[in-house]
Amino acid sequence: MAPSLHPRSRVVTATGVAALCLMAVGLYMAVTAPDEETQGEAARLLFVHVPSAITAYIALFAGLLAGAWYLIRRSPAADLVSAAAIEVGVLFTAITLLTGMIWGRFVWGVWWDWGDARMVSTAVLFFFYLGYLALRRSITDPRVRAVRCAVLGIVGFVQVPIVHYSVLWFRTLHQGPSIIRPDLANSTMDAAFVAPLGAALAAFVATLAYLVAVRVRIARLEAAVARSATTSQPVGASVGPPRLGGRDGG
């Protein structure tokens, strides 16, 4: 009889399947969406670039919440969730930077512009959280690591609104926000792109949930291996010296 999956494993597997299905739907809707008037096919990068940016924001915010919960409750699980969410957030931030550079090459004619506040602030955010990941690997004491990284994750999130609203606060090549705007009722996005973008965003968020769950599971296994390595006896520790002679040792 085949062993049954743990309920938590079933949820993770179901999340992964849902993410895969949503990704397929989002890809189909992105490919079949109409061409944009001025940018043509290059505008299809919208369906990767924007969802990856929003998903990165969500991941880093989840890391902030879990880190704050750790500081309040000293929950090891909260520390694992915070680390996993931020690690996946770094991945989506990298995707945002890469697709932004490709899109900029098509539209602006350059891969990178140091004068663009959105590009530079996103790069600063990316490297800041790379430093967070480096800090986690440099501290061996789990409690000290959890506290310091929780504080860093909370402080670092201050950069997210700076990144997002940089296109409103500074003169940049990057266009203004189309969705998350101060005047939420006045979106500048064409109605034909709303549904494909929504499908892509749902797929990215589902992927985020799946990757975080998998990363937490891996972190728990790593912690269990580390504990067993520190508590187990070295090889031969239970072997005593040989006894010579008879029963009485004579």
C-alpha positions as CSV (number, residue, x, y, z in Angstrom):
1,M,0.0,0.0,0.0
2,A,1.5,3.4,-1.0
3,P,2.1,5.8,1.8
4,S,-0.3,8.8,1.9
5,L,0.9,12.3,1.7
6,H,0.9,14.5,4.8
7,P,-2.0,17.1,4.6
8,R,0.6,19.9,4.5
9,S,2.4,18.2,1.6
10,R,-0.9,17.9,-0.2
11,V,-1.5,21.7,0.2
12,V,1.9,22.5,-1.1
13,T,1.5,20.1,-4.1
14,A,-1.9,21.6,-4.9
15,T,-0.4,25.1,-4.7
16,G,2.2,24.1,-7.2
17,V,-0.3,22.6,-9.6
18,A,-2.5,25.7,-9.3
19,A,0.5,27.9,-10.0
20,L,1.4,25.8,-13.1
21,C,-2.2,26.0,-14.4
22,L,-2.4,29.7,-13.8
23,M,0.9,30.2,-15.5
24,A,-0.4,28.4,-18.6
25,V,-3.5,30.5,-18.7
26,G,-1.5,33.7,-18.2
27,L,0.9,32.8,-20.9
28,Y,-2.0,32.1,-23.4
29,M,-3.7,35.4,-22.5
30,A,-0.4,37.3,-22.8
31,V,0.4,35.8,-26.3
32,T,-3.2,36.4,-27.6
33,A,-3.4,40.0,-26.2
34,P,-3.5,42.8,-28.9
35,D,-0.4,44.7,-29.8
36,E,0.2,47.9,-28.0
37,E,-0.1,51.0,-30.2
38,T,3.4,52.5,-29.8
39,Q,5.6,49.6,-28.5
40,G,4.2,46.7,-30.5
41,E,5.4,43.2,-29.4
42,A,7.8,44.7,-26.8
43,A,4.8,45.7,-24.7
44,R,4.1,42.0,-23.9
45,L,7.0,42.2,-21.4
46,L,4.4,44.0,-19.3
47,F,2.9,40.6,-18.4
48,V,6.2,39.5,-16.8
49,H,7.7,42.7,-15.7
50,V,4.8,44.2,-13.7
51,P,3.7,41.0,-12.0
52,S,7.2,40.1,-11.0
53,A,7.6,43.6,-9.4
54,I,4.3,43.4,-7.5
55,T,5.1,39.8,-6.4
56,A,8.5,41.0,-5.2
57,Y,6.7,43.7,-3.1
58,I,4.3,41.0,-1.7
59,A,7.2,38.7,-0.8
60,L,9.3,41.3,0.9
61,F,6.2,42.5,2.8
62,A,5.5,38.9,3.9
63,G,9.1,38.8,5.1
64,L,8.6,42.0,7.1
65,L,5.4,40.6,8.8
66,A,7.0,37.2,9.6
67,G,10.1,39.0,10.9
68,A,8.0,41.2,13.1
69,W,6.1,38.2,14.4
70,Y,9.4,36.5,15.3
71,L,10.5,39.6,17.3
72,I,7.2,39.5,19.2
73,R,6.8,35.8,19.7
74,R,10.3,34.4,19.1
75,S,8.8,31.8,16.9
76,P,11.4,29.8,14.9
77,A,8.7,29.1,12.2
78,A,8.2,32.8,11.7
79,D,12.0,33.2,11.1
80,L,11.9,30.4,8.5
81,V,9.0,32.0,6.7
82,S,10.6,35.4,6.8
83,A,13.8,34.1,5.3
84,A,12.0,32.1,2.7
85,A,9.8,35.0,1.6
86,I,12.7,37.4,1.3
87,E,14.8,34.9,-0.6
88,V,12.0,34.4,-3.1
89,G,11.4,38.1,-3.2
90,V,15.0,38.6,-4.2
91,L,14.4,36.2,-7.1
92,F,11.4,38.2,-8.3
93,T,13.3,41.4,-7.9
94,A,16.0,40.0,-10.2
95,I,13.3,39.1,-12.8
96,T,12.0,42.6,-12.5
97,L,15.4,44.1,-13.2
98,L,16.2,41.8,-16.1
99,T,12.9,42.3,-17.9
100,G,13.1,46.0,-17.2
101,M,16.5,46.1,-18.9
102,I,15.3,44.2,-21.9
103,W,12.2,46.4,-22.2
104,G,14.3,49.5,-21.9
105,R,16.5,48.3,-24.7
106,F,13.5,48.0,-27.0
107,V,11.8,51.3,-26.0
108,W,14.6,53.6,-24.9
109,G,17.5,52.1,-26.9
110,V,19.7,51.5,-23.8
111,W,20.0,48.5,-21.5
112,W,20.6,50.7,-18.4
113,D,20.4,54.4,-17.5
114,W,22.0,55.6,-14.2
115,G,19.8,58.6,-14.3
116,D,16.6,56.6,-14.1
117,A,15.4,56.7,-10.5
118,R,13.2,53.5,-10.9
119,M,16.1,51.4,-12.3
120,V,18.7,52.6,-9.8
121,S,16.4,52.3,-6.7
122,T,15.3,48.8,-7.7
123,A,19.0,47.8,-8.1
124,V,19.7,49.2,-4.6
125,L,16.8,47.2,-3.2
126,F,18.1,44.1,-4.9
127,F,21.6,44.4,-3.5
128,F,20.3,45.4,-0.1
129,Y,18.4,42.1,0.2
130,L,21.3,40.2,-1.3
131,G,23.2,41.5,1.8
132,Y,20.3,40.2,3.9
133,L,20.9,36.7,2.5
134,A,24.6,37.0,3.0
135,L,24.0,38.0,6.6
136,R,21.9,34.9,7.2
137,R,24.7,32.7,6.0
138,S,27.4,34.5,8.0
139,I,25.8,34.0,11.5
140,T,25.9,30.5,13.0
141,D,23.9,31.2,16.1
142,P,20.2,30.7,15.0
143,R,18.8,33.1,17.6
144,V,21.2,35.9,16.9
145,R,20.7,35.4,13.2
146,A,16.9,35.4,13.5
147,V,16.9,38.7,15.5
148,R,19.4,40.6,13.3
149,C,17.8,39.4,10.0
150,A,14.3,40.2,11.3
151,V,15.4,43.8,12.0
152,L,17.1,44.1,8.7
153,G,14.1,42.8,6.8
154,I,11.8,45.3,8.5
155,V,14.2,48.2,7.9
156,G,14.9,47.2,4.3
157,F,11.2,47.3,3.4
158,V,11.3,51.1,3.6
159,Q,12.9,51.0,0.2
160,V,9.8,49.4,-1.5
161,P,7.6,52.5,-1.5
162,I,10.6,54.6,-2.6
163,V,11.1,52.3,-5.5
164,H,7.4,52.3,-6.5
165,Y,6.8,56.1,-6.2
166,S,10.2,57.1,-7.5
167,V,8.6,57.7,-10.9
168,L,6.4,60.3,-9.3
169,W,9.0,61.9,-7.1
170,F,11.8,62.2,-9.7
171,R,12.1,62.8,-13.5
172,T,12.8,59.4,-15.1
173,L,12.6,57.6,-18.4
174,H,10.4,55.0,-16.8
175,Q,6.7,55.6,-17.2
176,G,4.5,56.4,-14.2
177,P,2.6,53.7,-12.3
178,S,-0.4,52.2,-14.2
179,I,-2.0,50.2,-11.4
180,I,-0.9,51.1,-7.9
181,R,-1.4,54.8,-8.1
182,P,-2.2,57.5,-5.5
183,D,-5.5,58.0,-7.4
184,L,-6.5,54.3,-7.5
185,A,-9.7,55.0,-9.4
186,N,-7.8,56.5,-12.5
187,S,-5.8,53.6,-13.9
188,T,-4.0,54.5,-17.2
189,M,-4.0,50.9,-18.5
190,D,-6.0,49.9,-21.6
191,A,-8.9,47.6,-20.7
192,A,-7.6,45.0,-23.2
193,F,-4.5,44.4,-21.0
194,V,-6.2,44.3,-17.6
195,A,-7.4,40.6,-17.8
196,P,-4.1,39.2,-19.1
197,L,-2.2,41.1,-16.5
198,G,-4.5,39.9,-13.8
199,A,-4.0,36.3,-14.9
200,A,-0.3,36.8,-15.0
201,L,-0.3,38.3,-11.5
202,A,-2.4,35.5,-10.1
203,A,0.1,33.0,-11.6
204,F,3.1,34.8,-10.1
205,V,1.5,35.1,-6.6
206,A,0.6,31.4,-6.7
207,T,4.2,30.6,-7.7
208,L,5.4,32.8,-4.8
209,A,3.3,30.8,-2.3
210,Y,4.6,27.5,-3.7
211,L,8.2,28.5,-3.7
212,V,8.0,29.9,-0.1
213,A,6.4,26.7,1.1
214,V,9.1,24.6,-0.5
215,R,11.9,26.8,0.8
216,V,10.5,26.6,4.3
217,R,10.4,22.8,4.1
218,I,14.0,22.7,2.9
219,A,15.0,25.1,5.7
220,R,13.4,22.8,8.3
221,L,15.3,19.8,6.9
222,E,18.5,21.8,7.0
223,A,17.9,22.7,10.6
224,A,17.1,19.1,11.5
225,V,20.4,17.9,9.9
226,A,22.3,20.7,11.7
227,R,20.8,19.7,15.1
228,S,21.5,16.0,14.5
229,A,25.1,16.8,13.5
230,T,25.7,18.8,16.8
231,T,24.0,16.3,19.1
232,S,25.1,12.9,17.7
233,Q,28.1,11.2,19.1
234,P,31.2,11.0,17.0
235,V,32.0,7.6,15.4
236,G,33.5,5.2,18.0
237,A,32.5,7.3,21.0
238,S,30.5,4.4,22.5
239,V,33.3,1.9,22.1
240,G,35.2,1.2,25.3
241,P,38.8,0.1,25.8
242,P,39.4,-3.7,25.5
243,R,39.3,-5.8,28.7
244,L,42.2,-8.2,29.2
245,G,42.2,-11.3,31.3
246,G,39.3,-13.2,32.8
247,R,35.9,-12.1,34.0
248,D,37.3,-10.4,37.1
249,G,39.8,-8.5,34.9
250,G,42.7,-10.3,36.6
